[in-house]
């Protein structure tokens, strides 16, 4: 994947999934496969690809407004 050339290119690769049944959200930043997951806090997990680039972020117990 090369450098991002426009805001539209970023917008196409970004999505958010909310699962109200478990009070969690997942932010997808890339379509790459997940190689490992890093636990940042008890409620924040970061998925990384084989080159340690962020693929997605899972937020557990996500507060709803």
N, C-alpha and C positions, 0 to 999 in steps of 0.2 A: 504494500500500500504506500503510495507516494504522499507528498505533502497535500494538505487541504488547500484548495484554490478559491473557495467561496463559502459564504455562510450557508448557501443552499446545499452544498455537499455535506456539510456537518449535519444539517437538519435531516437529511435522508438517512443518516446512520444512527440517529438518536431515537429511542423509544422508551416509554415507561409502561410497565405492567403493574397493576395493583390487584392484589388478592385480598379482598376484604375478609374472607373466611379465616385467614391466618394473620391478618393485620400486617401485611408485608408488601413491599414494593421492590421492583427490579428495574434498574435503569440499564438498558442495553446500549452500549457505545460502539460495538463492533460485531461483525458476524463471524469472527475468528473462533476457533475451538478453544474451550477452557482447558488449560493444562494444570492449573493449581488455583486454590482459593486461599486468600490471606484474611485472617480475622483481625480487623482493625479495632473493633470494640465488640462487646457482646451483642450489639444490635446492628453492626455494619460489617459486611463481608465483601471483599473485592476479588473478582475473578480475573485471572491473568492468562494471557496466551503463552506460547512457547518462548517468546522473546520478552516476557514480563511486561507486555503492554496491557493496559486495562481493557477488558472485554465488557465487564458489567459490574454494577454495584447493587448489592442486595441490602435493603434497609428493613430490619425486623422491628416489630412494635412501632411502626411508623405512625406518628400522631396525625389524626385527622382534624381538619379545621372546620 
